[in-house]
Amino acid sequence: DTAVSQTPKYLVTQMGNDKSIKCEQNLGHDTMYWYKQDSKKFLKIMFSYNNKELIINETVPNRFSPKSPDKAHLNLHINSLELGDSAVYFCASSQPGGRGYPAINYGYTFGSGTRLTVV
Amino acid sequence: AQSVTQLGSHVSVSEGALVLLRCNYSSSVPPYLFWYVQYPNQGLQLLLKYTTGATLVKGINGFEAEFKKSETSFHLTKPSAHMSDAAEYFCAVSFAGGYQKVTFGTGTKLQVIP
């Protein structure tokens, strides 16, 4: 029973291609996130959705487009892949708090990551 | 703006020795502080967290951390290192209210020497 699952685990693709990464959580959480971890292990938030609504959109190229068909799923589509997009992408979720906000004090539950390599 | 600084990107300890991983935070409001552990080729796992109340918090695998407001620190310790503790450790900060994100430090890689 994987709590936050991402597919695929590994993705190797050529520059210029379009690819998607899928994420699903079965924890009943309302809020989901995408983080990018670069080669130096630095983690940077990209997007967050709360109950299918985009709530955090950091400075990310518009080639990256998240989609949340329902609160249990958050997918990441990347157009025109570039070498610099090579990284590990992590999906995460957090418990619902009061008034529709995420309960940040409980921390995140992370998926196991998708290692994207652009060649 | 909130941030965390982890001192030392690599820390080596002998098996059975004290583990001390340093984290200092910057936040204009009372922070929530977290430590996460990442084993090779895996996602991050929450080790422990401080939100309010007792400043010494205990987590999984024998780790603990103490919130010191006067020093703006949240250092992670374990009395006796085990080989299985070898991993990357991330300190993180957030705070209450609204749609708050968690900001991560740059990580500290812990090596345990037999």
gemmi code that builds the backbone of each chain (N, CA, C; Angstrom):
import gemmi

chains = {
    "A": [
        ("ASP", (0.832, -1.201, 0.000), (0.000, 0.000, 0.000), (0.868, 1.254, 0.000)),
        ("THR", (1.331, 1.674, -1.178), (2.180, 2.840, -1.276), (1.351, 4.087, -1.038)),
        ("ALA", (1.808, 4.987, -0.149), (1.019, 6.153, 0.217), (1.039, 7.200, -0.894)),
        ("VAL", (2.244, 7.518, -1.379), (2.396, 8.460, -2.491), (3.222, 7.741, -3.553)),
        ("SER", (2.626, 7.501, -4.687), (3.323, 6.738, -5.721), (3.506, 7.596, -6.963)),
        ("GLN", (4.690, 7.487, -7.535), (5.020, 8.227, -8.747), (5.390, 7.247, -9.843)),
        ("THR", (5.026, 7.591, -11.047), (5.457, 6.819, -12.207), (5.804, 7.756, -13.350)),
        ("PRO", (6.840, 7.426, -14.105), (7.747, 6.297, -13.900), (8.810, 6.616, -12.855)),
        ("LYS", (9.574, 5.646, -12.450), (10.663, 5.860, -11.502), (11.887, 6.435, -12.218)),
        ("TYR", (12.099, 5.990, -13.443), (13.195, 6.501, -14.258), (12.635, 6.914, -15.618)),
        ("LEU", (13.191, 7.994, -16.151), (12.735, 8.495, -17.440), (13.946, 9.071, -18.167)),
        ("VAL", (14.304, 8.456, -19.277), (15.400, 8.950, -20.109), (14.799, 9.357, -21.438)),
        ("THR", (15.089, 10.568, -21.867), (14.457, 11.077, -23.066), (15.376, 12.075, -23.759)),
        ("GLN", (15.078, 12.358, -24.989), (15.911, 13.276, -25.754), (15.417, 14.713, -25.597)),
        ("MET", (16.324, 15.629, -25.800), (15.972, 17.059, -25.795), (14.860, 17.318, -26.789)),
        ("GLY", (13.951, 18.200, -26.403), (12.873, 18.582, -27.297), (11.618, 17.757, -27.154)),
        ("ASN", (11.744, 16.594, -26.503), (10.559, 15.751, -26.308), (9.640, 16.323, -25.237)),
        ("ASP", (8.416, 15.809, -25.231), (7.433, 16.129, -24.195), (7.197, 14.876, -23.357)),
        ("LYS", (7.174, 15.049, -22.044), (6.976, 13.889, -21.172), (6.084, 14.268, -19.995)),
        ("SER", (5.496, 13.230, -19.385), (4.658, 13.435, -18.207), (5.090, 12.527, -17.080)),
        ("ILE", (4.934, 13.013, -15.882), (5.158, 12.226, -14.669), (3.845, 12.233, -13.888)),
        ("LYS", (3.474, 11.065, -13.393), (2.199, 10.960, -12.688), (2.425, 10.728, -11.201)),
        ("CYS", (1.505, 11.234, -10.408), (1.580, 11.065, -8.958), (0.180, 10.812, -8.421)),
        ("GLU", (0.108, 9.851, -7.508), (-1.160, 9.517, -6.867), (-0.932, 9.296, -5.386)),
        ("GLN", (-1.839, 9.791, -4.565), (-1.741, 9.518, -3.129), (-3.064, 8.928, -2.635)),
        ("ASN", (-2.919, 7.957, -1.717), (-4.108, 7.295, -1.178), (-4.284, 7.596, 0.304)),
        ("LEU", (-3.796, 8.771, 0.711), (-3.827, 9.155, 2.121), (-5.026, 10.026, 2.475)),
        ("GLY", (-5.783, 10.422, 1.481), (-6.898, 11.335, 1.733), (-6.461, 12.767, 1.940)),
        ("HIS", (-5.227, 13.081, 1.568), (-4.736, 14.452, 1.717), (-5.355, 15.350, 0.660)),
        ("ASP", (-5.487, 16.632, 1.025), (-6.058, 17.598, 0.089), (-4.992, 18.327, -0.729)),
        ("THR", (-3.783, 18.394, -0.211), (-2.760, 19.223, -0.833), (-1.617, 18.373, -1.350)),
        ("MET", (-1.211, 18.649, -2.581), (-0.120, 17.921, -3.207), (0.881, 18.901, -3.800)),
        ("TYR", (2.117, 18.440, -3.922), (3.230, 19.309, -4.309), (4.126, 18.605, -5.326)),
        ("TRP", (4.818, 19.415, -6.112), (5.942, 18.946, -6.908), (7.186, 19.695, -6.467)),
        ("TYR", (8.229, 18.909, -6.173), (9.543, 19.453, -5.850), (10.549, 18.936, -6.866)),
        ("LYS", (11.551, 19.780, -7.154), (12.651, 19.373, -8.021), (13.928, 19.297, -7.175)),
        ("GLN", (14.638, 18.178, -7.276), (15.908, 18.018, -6.580), (17.021, 17.948, -7.611)),
        ("ASP", (17.923, 18.915, -7.558), (18.986, 18.949, -8.564), (20.141, 18.024, -8.189)),
        ("SER", (21.185, 18.064, -8.990), (22.308, 17.134, -8.808), (23.047, 17.365, -7.493)),
        ("LYS", (22.882, 18.543, -6.904), (23.498, 18.840, -5.609), (22.539, 18.588, -4.456)),
        ("LYS", (21.453, 17.906, -4.753), (20.460, 17.510, -3.744), (19.602, 18.674, -3.254)),
        ("PHE", (19.705, 19.842, -3.881), (18.902, 20.972, -3.437), (17.448, 20.772, -3.871)),
        ("LEU", (16.538, 20.930, -2.904), (15.114, 20.729, -3.154), (14.423, 22.072, -3.317)),
        ("LYS", (13.689, 22.217, -4.416), (12.984, 23.473, -4.644), (11.540, 23.184, -5.035)),
        ("ILE", (10.631, 23.871, -4.370), (9.221, 23.655, -4.686), (8.914, 24.227, -6.064)),
        ("MET", (8.053, 23.528, -6.787), (7.627, 24.001, -8.092), (6.161, 24.429, -8.040)),
        ("PHE", (5.313, 23.490, -7.646), (3.872, 23.757, -7.640), (3.231, 23.116, -6.415)),
        ("SER", (2.049, 23.660, -6.077), (1.213, 23.004, -5.093), (-0.245, 23.163, -5.494)),
        ("TYR", (-0.996, 22.097, -5.288), (-2.431, 22.107, -5.540), (-3.151, 21.752, -4.256)),
        ("ASN", (-4.227, 22.468, -3.976), (-5.088, 22.136, -2.860), (-6.475, 21.816, -3.405)),
        ("ASN", (-6.867, 20.567, -3.279), (-8.166, 20.139, -3.762), (-8.415, 20.601, -5.202)),
        ("LYS", (-7.489, 20.311, -6.050), (-7.510, 20.575, -7.494), (-7.275, 22.038, -7.868)),
        ("GLU", (-7.024, 22.906, -6.886), (-6.794, 24.310, -7.185), (-5.314, 24.647, -7.026)),
        ("LEU", (-4.722, 25.308, -8.012), (-3.323, 25.709, -7.948), (-3.148, 26.797, -6.893)),
        ("ILE", (-2.274, 26.562, -5.898), (-2.086, 27.531, -4.832), (-0.663, 28.048, -4.732)),
        ("ILE", (0.290, 27.276, -5.199), (1.674, 27.727, -5.224), (2.207, 27.473, -6.628)),
        ("ASN", (2.777, 28.528, -7.198), (3.357, 28.418, -8.535), (4.648, 29.222, -8.491)),
        ("GLU", (5.762, 28.524, -8.223), (7.036, 29.219, -8.115), (7.540, 29.593, -9.513)),
        ("THR", (8.691, 30.235, -9.534), (9.250, 30.671, -10.814), (9.746, 29.448, -11.574)),
        ("VAL", (8.878, 28.922, -12.379), (9.168, 27.717, -13.141), (8.863, 28.028, -14.610)),
        ("PRO", (9.717, 27.586, -15.551), (9.409, 27.831, -16.976), (8.019, 27.337, -17.326)),
        ("ASN", (7.349, 28.039, -18.210), (5.980, 27.631, -18.547), (5.942, 26.376, -19.404)),
        ("ARG", (7.112, 25.782, -19.672), (7.134, 24.454, -20.293), (6.635, 23.390, -19.310)),
        ("PHE", (6.629, 23.741, -18.025), (6.155, 22.818, -16.989), (4.697, 23.144, -16.696)),
        ("SER", (3.837, 22.158, -16.823), (2.427, 22.410, -16.546), (1.869, 21.290, -15.671)),
        ("PRO", (1.457, 21.635, -14.466), (0.841, 20.644, -13.593), (-0.637, 20.494, -13.918)),
        ("LYS", (-1.147, 19.306, -13.619), (-2.579, 19.091, -13.789), (-3.065, 18.200, -12.661)),
        ("SER", (-4.196, 18.583, -12.085), (-4.756, 17.814, -10.984), (-6.191, 17.448, -11.326)),
        ("PRO", (-6.409, 16.243, -11.845), (-7.778, 15.852, -12.213), (-8.684, 15.651, -11.006)),
        ("ASP", (-8.097, 15.280, -9.888), (-8.831, 15.168, -8.624), (-7.809, 15.307, -7.509)),
        ("LYS", (-8.286, 15.391, -6.280), (-7.345, 15.739, -5.203), (-6.357, 14.629, -4.885)),
        ("ALA", (-6.575, 13.439, -5.434), (-5.653, 12.335, -5.182), (-4.555, 12.240, -6.235)),
        ("HIS", (-4.647, 13.038, -7.272), (-3.701, 12.947, -8.381), (-3.137, 14.321, -8.733)),
        ("LEU", (-1.828, 14.329, -8.972), (-1.182, 15.547, -9.459), (-0.118, 15.126, -10.458)),
        ("ASN", (-0.329, 15.481, -11.702), (0.588, 15.101, -12.761), (1.414, 16.300, -13.192)),
        ("LEU", (2.569, 16.020, -13.763), (3.461, 17.082, -14.230), (3.816, 16.806, -15.677)),
        ("HIS", (3.453, 17.733, -16.554), (3.777, 17.599, -17.967), (4.875, 18.596, -18.305)),
        ("ILE", (5.860, 18.118, -19.042), (6.983, 18.986, -19.408), (7.125, 18.988, -20.923)),
        ("ASN", (7.046, 20.165, -21.504), (7.207, 20.314, -22.954), (8.636, 20.673, -23.309)),
        ("SER", (9.028, 20.310, -24.508), (10.323, 20.741, -25.067), (11.448, 20.587, -24.052)),
        ("LEU", (11.655, 19.384, -23.628), (12.633, 19.103, -22.569), (14.022, 19.616, -22.929)),
        ("GLU", (14.703, 20.161, -21.893), (16.058, 20.684, -22.040), (17.000, 19.914, -21.123)),
        ("LEU", (18.301, 20.011, -21.433), (19.290, 19.302, -20.622), (19.174, 19.692, -19.134)),
        ("GLY", (18.908, 20.961, -18.884), (18.824, 21.467, -17.518), (17.623, 20.959, -16.735)),
        ("ASP", (16.730, 20.278, -17.417), (15.573, 19.711, -16.719), (15.931, 18.388, -16.041)),
        ("SER", (17.114, 17.868, -16.335), (17.541, 16.618, -15.703), (17.620, 16.811, -14.197)),
        ("ALA", (16.915, 15.978, -13.472), (16.821, 16.116, -12.014), (15.959, 14.966, -11.507)),
        ("VAL", (15.802, 14.945, -10.194), (14.829, 14.029, -9.595), (13.617, 14.858, -9.181)),
        ("TYR", (12.463, 14.449, -9.606), (11.227, 15.173, -9.306), (10.449, 14.378, -8.258)),
        ("PHE", (10.103, 15.073, -7.178), (9.379, 14.434, -6.082), (7.981, 15.019, -5.974)),
        ("CYS", (7.049, 14.116, -5.811), (5.684, 14.476, -5.466), (5.539, 14.329, -3.955)),
        ("ALA", (4.729, 15.157, -3.343), (4.487, 15.069, -1.907), (3.050, 15.475, -1.626)),
        ("SER", (2.573, 15.099, -0.456), (1.238, 15.525, -0.051), (1.260, 15.871, 1.427)),
        ("SER", (0.255, 16.646, 1.851), (0.154, 16.992, 3.264), (-1.296, 16.914, 3.706)),
        ("GLN", (-1.469, 16.671, 5.005), (-2.799, 16.488, 5.579), (-3.614, 17.770, 5.483)),
        ("PRO", (-4.946, 17.590, 5.398), (-5.799, 18.780, 5.444), (-5.824, 19.374, 6.846)),
        ("GLY", (-5.823, 20.691, 6.899), (-5.929, 21.383, 8.177), (-7.281, 22.059, 8.276)),
        ("GLY", (-7.356, 23.135, 9.007), (-8.611, 23.854, 9.156), (-8.850, 24.826, 8.014)),
        ("ARG", (-10.100, 25.107, 7.762), (-10.524, 26.102, 6.766), (-9.945, 25.832, 5.385)),
        ("GLY", (-9.719, 24.575, 5.095), (-9.260, 24.216, 3.756), (-7.772, 24.356, 3.530)),
        ("TYR", (-7.033, 24.818, 4.546), (-5.590, 24.944, 4.381), (-4.911, 23.612, 4.701)),
        ("PRO", (-3.710, 23.407, 4.142), (-2.977, 22.189, 4.500), (-2.435, 22.270, 5.912)),
        ("ALA", (-2.346, 21.129, 6.557), (-1.789, 21.059, 7.918), (-0.284, 20.903, 7.812)),
        ("ILE", (0.385, 21.999, 7.556), (1.830, 21.973, 7.348), (2.557, 21.420, 8.554)),
        ("ASN", (1.992, 21.592, 9.739), (2.693, 21.140, 10.942), (2.849, 19.628, 10.988)),
        ("TYR", (2.140, 18.900, 10.160), (2.328, 17.450, 10.115), (3.447, 17.037, 9.161)),
        ("GLY", (3.963, 17.980, 8.404), (5.010, 17.638, 7.454), (4.435, 17.046, 6.178)),
        ("TYR", (5.325, 16.640, 5.320), (4.947, 16.063, 4.031), (5.132, 14.560, 4.031)),
        ("THR", (4.386, 13.906, 3.160), (4.663, 12.521, 2.785), (5.137, 12.553, 1.342)),
        ("PHE", (6.340, 12.037, 1.110), (6.947, 12.105, -0.221), (6.777, 10.801, -0.977)),
        ("GLY", (6.733, 10.933, -2.299), (6.887, 9.776, -3.158), (8.368, 9.438, -3.267)),
        ("SER", (8.662, 8.361, -3.986), (10.050, 7.894, -4.075), (10.834, 8.571, -5.188)),
        ("GLY", (10.175, 9.437, -5.937), (10.892, 10.249, -6.916), (10.894, 9.670, -8.321)),
        ("THR", (11.061, 10.568, -9.292), (11.237, 10.198, -10.701), (12.533, 10.824, -11.171)),
        ("ARG", (13.473, 9.988, -11.544), (14.753, 10.500, -12.027), (14.644, 10.735, -13.525)),
        ("LEU", (14.654, 12.000, -13.911), (14.541, 12.385, -15.318), (15.925, 12.715, -15.858)),
        ("THR", (16.291, 12.065, -16.933), (17.563, 12.333, -17.597), (17.272, 12.746, -19.028)),
        ("VAL", (17.711, 13.942, -19.370), (17.514, 14.458, -20.728), (18.859, 14.383, -21.455)),
        ("VAL", (18.853, 13.723, -22.597), (20.119, 13.526, -23.331), (20.062, 14.230, -24.686)),
    ],
    "B": [
        ("ALA", (11.253, 36.541, 4.729), (11.325, 35.247, 4.066), (11.989, 34.240, 5.001)),
        ("GLN", (11.563, 33.019, 4.876), (12.106, 31.976, 5.735), (13.237, 31.255, 5.013)),
        ("SER", (14.187, 30.743, 5.787), (15.269, 29.959, 5.206), (15.900, 29.105, 6.286)),
        ("VAL", (16.614, 28.085, 5.862), (17.409, 27.277, 6.778), (18.801, 27.127, 6.207)),
        ("THR", (19.767, 27.060, 7.103), (21.155, 26.849, 6.728), (21.666, 25.619, 7.442)),
        ("GLN", (22.170, 24.687, 6.683), (22.758, 23.494, 7.270), (24.277, 23.624, 7.153)),
        ("LEU", (24.936, 23.557, 8.293), (26.393, 23.710, 8.321), (27.043, 22.368, 8.083)),
        ("GLY", (27.821, 22.291, 7.027), (28.498, 21.038, 6.707), (27.688, 20.218, 5.728)),
        ("SER", (28.182, 20.121, 4.502), (27.472, 19.311, 3.518), (27.784, 17.822, 3.705)),
        ("HIS", (28.906, 17.533, 4.363), (29.292, 16.157, 4.648), (29.749, 16.059, 6.098)),
        ("VAL", (29.259, 15.052, 6.782), (29.686, 14.775, 8.149), (30.030, 13.294, 8.243)),
        ("SER", (31.195, 13.005, 8.806), (31.609, 11.614, 8.998), (31.736, 11.331, 10.489)),
        ("VAL", (31.176, 10.223, 10.908), (31.299, 9.803, 12.306), (31.622, 8.315, 12.333)),
        ("SER", (32.232, 7.876, 13.398), (32.481, 6.452, 13.588), (31.231, 5.786, 14.138)),
        ("GLU", (31.071, 4.538, 13.816), (29.942, 3.784, 14.364), (30.010, 3.816, 15.884)),
        ("GLY", (28.887, 4.142, 16.512), (28.832, 4.249, 17.968), (29.095, 5.644, 18.502)),
        ("ALA", (29.561, 6.549, 17.654), (29.849, 7.922, 18.085), (28.604, 8.782, 18.005)),
        ("LEU", (28.710, 9.951, 18.641), (27.618, 10.917, 18.625), (27.434, 11.492, 17.227)),
        ("VAL", (26.177, 11.607, 16.822), (25.842, 12.290, 15.576), (25.305, 13.676, 15.917)),
        ("LEU", (25.875, 14.693, 15.272), (25.381, 16.065, 15.437), (25.327, 16.714, 14.067)),
        ("LEU", (24.120, 17.016, 13.613), (23.931, 17.707, 12.341), (23.301, 19.063, 12.652)),
        ("ARG", (23.920, 20.123, 12.113), (23.547, 21.480, 12.506), (22.573, 22.133, 11.532)),
        ("CYS", (21.637, 22.861, 12.104), (20.652, 23.583, 11.307), (20.330, 24.894, 12.012)),
        ("ASN", (20.430, 25.978, 11.285), (19.991, 27.282, 11.779), (18.906, 27.813, 10.850)),
        ("TYR", (17.933, 28.479, 11.417), (16.812, 28.939, 10.613), (16.686, 30.447, 10.693)),
        ("SER", (15.968, 30.967, 9.733), (15.615, 32.380, 9.731), (14.136, 32.471, 9.435)),
        ("SER", (13.403, 33.103, 10.345), (11.966, 33.241, 10.147), (11.485, 34.439, 10.951)),
        ("SER", (10.644, 35.235, 10.377), (10.153, 36.436, 11.049), (8.977, 36.135, 11.979)),
        ("VAL", (8.459, 34.923, 11.884), (7.353, 34.492, 12.739), (7.733, 33.145, 13.343)),
        ("PRO", (7.023, 32.706, 14.384), (7.365, 31.414, 14.986), (7.379, 30.310, 13.934)),
        ("PRO", (8.463, 29.564, 13.876), (8.592, 28.571, 12.797), (8.073, 27.190, 13.173)),
        ("TYR", (7.748, 26.428, 12.149), (7.672, 24.986, 12.262), (8.986, 24.462, 11.682)),
        ("LEU", (9.601, 23.531, 12.380), (10.899, 23.012, 11.944), (10.838, 21.502, 11.794)),
        ("PHE", (11.524, 21.008, 10.787), (11.471, 19.589, 10.449), (12.873, 19.078, 10.139)),
        ("TRP", (13.056, 17.798, 10.388), (14.192, 17.077, 9.841), (13.638, 15.915, 9.029)),
        ("TYR", (14.192, 15.788, 7.808), (13.856, 14.679, 6.943), (15.127, 13.891, 6.645)),
        ("VAL", (14.957, 12.602, 6.373), (16.074, 11.750, 5.974), (15.785, 11.180, 4.588)),
        ("GLN", (16.823, 11.128, 3.762), (16.686, 10.554, 2.423), (17.746, 9.483, 2.243)),
        ("TYR", (17.299, 8.235, 2.112), (18.206, 7.132, 1.807), (18.416, 7.087, 0.306)),
        ("PRO", (19.507, 6.505, -0.151), (19.806, 6.489, -1.590), (18.640, 5.992, -2.423)),
        ("ASN", (18.359, 6.738, -3.470), (17.310, 6.391, -4.442), (15.918, 6.280, -3.821)),
        ("GLN", (15.711, 7.019, -2.753), (14.394, 7.013, -2.124), (13.904, 8.442, -1.915)),
        ("GLY", (12.633, 8.557, -1.581), (12.073, 9.849, -1.237), (12.452, 10.249, 0.180)),
        ("LEU", (12.024, 11.435, 0.575), (12.325, 11.922, 1.909), (11.318, 11.384, 2.906)),
        ("GLN", (11.820, 11.103, 4.098), (10.975, 10.571, 5.162), (11.094, 11.499, 6.366)),
        ("LEU", (9.967, 11.839, 6.958), (9.986, 12.735, 8.108), (10.596, 12.038, 9.314)),
        ("LEU", (11.650, 12.648, 9.883), (12.312, 12.122, 11.081), (11.653, 12.649, 12.345)),
        ("LEU", (11.467, 13.955, 12.384), (10.864, 14.595, 13.546), (10.474, 16.016, 13.179)),
        ("LYS", (9.684, 16.616, 14.075), (9.242, 17.981, 13.810), (9.020, 18.730, 15.114)),
        ("TYR", (9.190, 20.043, 15.044), (8.848, 20.929, 16.134), (7.789, 21.907, 15.630)),
        ("THR", (6.697, 21.996, 16.380), (5.684, 22.991, 16.027), (5.493, 23.930, 17.208)),
        ("THR", (4.993, 23.434, 18.302), (4.870, 24.238, 19.516), (5.125, 23.319, 20.703)),
        ("GLY", (5.227, 23.911, 21.896), (5.351, 23.084, 23.096), (6.789, 22.719, 23.409)),
        ("ALA", (6.985, 21.504, 23.826), (8.302, 21.038, 24.282), (9.364, 21.267, 23.215)),
        ("THR", (10.469, 21.851, 23.647), (11.498, 22.239, 22.674), (12.418, 21.089, 22.295)),
        ("LEU", (12.430, 20.040, 23.103), (13.202, 18.846, 22.756), (12.241, 17.838, 22.152)),
        ("VAL", (12.454, 17.512, 20.913), (11.545, 16.604, 20.231), (12.284, 15.326, 19.856)),
        ("LYS", (11.592, 14.232, 20.010), (12.170, 12.932, 19.684), (11.529, 12.415, 18.399)),
        ("GLY", (12.370, 11.765, 17.608), (11.854, 11.234, 16.358), (12.101, 9.746, 16.231)),
        ("ILE", (12.067, 9.306, 15.006), (12.270, 7.889, 14.751), (13.757, 7.545, 14.748)),
        ("ASN", (14.059, 6.277, 14.897), (15.429, 5.766, 14.811), (16.378, 6.369, 15.850)),
        ("GLY", (15.855, 6.833, 16.980), (16.693, 7.328, 18.063), (17.189, 8.748, 17.904)),
        ("PHE", (16.729, 9.461, 16.895), (17.125, 10.854, 16.687), (16.287, 11.796, 17.542)),
        ("GLU", (16.902, 12.911, 17.903), (16.168, 13.974, 18.568), (16.753, 15.321, 18.156)),
        ("ALA", (15.980, 16.380, 18.385), (16.432, 17.725, 18.040), (15.871, 18.693, 19.069)),
        ("GLU", (16.594, 19.755, 19.293), (16.178, 20.745, 20.265), (16.012, 22.100, 19.591)),
        ("PHE", (14.851, 22.692, 19.773), (14.579, 24.024, 19.261), (15.112, 25.043, 20.265)),
        ("LYS", (16.054, 25.865, 19.801), (16.609, 26.924, 20.644), (16.344, 28.260, 19.967)),
        ("LYS", (15.330, 28.941, 20.472), (14.922, 30.198, 19.839), (16.028, 31.243, 19.919)),
        ("SER", (16.721, 31.299, 21.064), (17.753, 32.323, 21.257), (18.909, 32.142, 20.272)),
        ("GLU", (19.126, 30.905, 19.852), (20.215, 30.616, 18.921), (19.693, 30.390, 17.503)),
        ("THR", (18.407, 30.488, 17.309), (17.731, 30.167, 16.028), (18.284, 28.872, 15.444)),
        ("SER", (18.314, 27.847, 16.297), (18.884, 26.569, 15.861), (17.925, 25.423, 16.097)),
        ("PHE", (18.170, 24.371, 15.362), (17.372, 23.130, 15.487), (18.291, 21.987, 15.082)),
        ("HIS", (19.299, 21.743, 15.898), (20.306, 20.722, 15.579), (19.772, 19.318, 15.840)),
        ("LEU", (20.190, 18.401, 15.004), (19.755, 17.001, 15.088), (20.857, 16.178, 15.744)),
        ("THR", (20.506, 15.355, 16.709), (21.495, 14.528, 17.388), (21.016, 13.090, 17.524)),
        ("LYS", (22.006, 12.209, 17.673), (21.761, 10.815, 18.021), (22.957, 10.361, 18.829)),
        ("PRO", (22.734, 9.758, 19.991), (23.855, 9.435, 20.876), (24.871, 8.465, 20.267)),
        ("SER", (24.384, 7.514, 19.482), (25.266, 6.461, 18.994), (24.918, 6.137, 17.546)),
        ("ALA", (25.840, 6.430, 16.635), (25.575, 6.220, 15.216), (25.588, 4.742, 14.857)),
        ("HIS", (24.706, 4.412, 13.955), (24.628, 3.057, 13.425), (24.881, 3.121, 11.926)),
        ("MET", (25.394, 2.042, 11.381), (25.702, 2.033, 9.942), (24.477, 2.399, 9.099)),
        ("SER", (23.323, 1.989, 9.562), (22.095, 2.248, 8.805), (21.674, 3.717, 8.818)),
        ("ASP", (22.371, 4.534, 9.610), (22.052, 5.972, 9.647), (22.672, 6.724, 8.473)),
        ("ALA", (23.540, 6.086, 7.725), (24.174, 6.747, 6.584), (23.109, 7.142, 5.565)),
        ("ALA", (22.998, 8.438, 5.320), (21.940, 8.967, 4.460), (22.161, 10.467, 4.311)),
        ("GLU", (21.251, 11.088, 3.569), (21.246, 12.551, 3.444), (20.161, 13.076, 4.378)),
        ("TYR", (20.485, 14.132, 5.119), (19.538, 14.689, 6.088), (19.231, 16.139, 5.713)),
        ("PHE", (17.947, 16.452, 5.734), (17.496, 17.787, 5.351), (16.749, 18.442, 6.506)),
        ("CYS", (17.145, 19.660, 6.812), (16.402, 20.498, 7.734), (15.423, 21.332, 6.909)),
        ("ALA", (14.262, 21.634, 7.467), (13.263, 22.389, 6.718), (12.475, 23.286, 7.666)),
        ("VAL", (11.934, 24.367, 7.114), (11.183, 25.322, 7.923), (9.901, 25.725, 7.216)),
        ("SER", (8.873, 25.937, 8.006), (7.637, 26.520, 7.510), (7.023, 27.280, 8.676)),
        ("PHE", (5.838, 27.786, 8.489), (5.148, 28.428, 9.588), (3.657, 28.357, 9.353)),
        ("ALA", (2.892, 28.645, 10.380), (1.453, 28.438, 10.357), (0.753, 29.482, 9.508)),
        ("GLY", (-0.420, 29.094, 9.029), (-1.278, 30.077, 8.377), (-1.307, 29.953, 6.882)),
        ("GLY", (-2.499, 29.751, 6.346), (-2.675, 29.797, 4.901), (-1.964, 28.683, 4.158)),
        ("TYR", (-1.636, 28.960, 2.931), (-0.993, 27.961, 2.082), (0.517, 28.103, 2.191)),
        ("GLN", (1.051, 27.636, 3.299), (2.484, 27.810, 3.505), (3.270, 26.663, 2.903)),
        ("LYS", (4.366, 26.997, 2.285), (5.237, 25.962, 1.739), (6.340, 25.669, 2.736)),
        ("VAL", (6.984, 24.553, 2.534), (8.128, 24.145, 3.349), (9.392, 24.460, 2.557)),
        ("THR", (10.327, 25.143, 3.210), (11.609, 25.469, 2.579), (12.676, 24.564, 3.149)),
        ("PHE", (13.421, 23.916, 2.278), (14.420, 22.938, 2.691), (15.822, 23.536, 2.691)),
        ("GLY", (16.662, 23.018, 3.584), (18.078, 23.317, 3.545), (18.759, 22.515, 2.446)),
        ("THR", (20.047, 22.709, 2.314), (20.793, 22.089, 1.213), (21.239, 20.666, 1.514)),
        ("GLY", (20.953, 20.194, 2.713), (21.234, 18.803, 3.023), (22.621, 18.561, 3.609)),
        ("THR", (22.715, 17.553, 4.447), (23.989, 17.090, 5.007), (24.074, 15.592, 4.808)),
        ("LYS", (25.137, 15.182, 4.143), (25.330, 13.750, 3.919), (26.092, 13.167, 5.100)),
        ("LEU", (25.488, 12.210, 5.770), (26.107, 11.562, 6.922), (26.764, 10.262, 6.494)),
        ("GLN", (28.038, 10.167, 6.756), (28.781, 8.925, 6.512), (29.109, 8.298, 7.856)),
        ("VAL", (28.865, 7.005, 7.988), (29.181, 6.292, 9.223), (30.298, 5.306, 8.921)),
        ("ILE", (31.389, 5.469, 9.642), (32.583, 4.659, 9.407), (32.610, 3.483, 10.378)),
        ("PRO", (32.778, 2.270, 9.857), (32.763, 1.109, 10.760), (33.985, 1.062, 11.680)),
    ],
}
model = gemmi.Model(1)
for chain_id, residues in chains.items():
    chain = gemmi.Chain(chain_id)
    for i, (resn, *xyz) in enumerate(residues, 1):
        res = gemmi.Residue()
        res.name, res.seqid = resn, gemmi.SeqId(i, " ")
        for name, pos in zip(("N", "CA", "C"), xyz):
            atom = gemmi.Atom()
            atom.name, atom.element = name, gemmi.Element(name[0])
            atom.pos, atom.b_iso = gemmi.Position(*pos), 0.0
            res.add_atom(atom)
        chain.add_residue(res)
    model.add_chain(chain)
structure = gemmi.Structure()
structure.add_model(model)
structure.setup_entities()
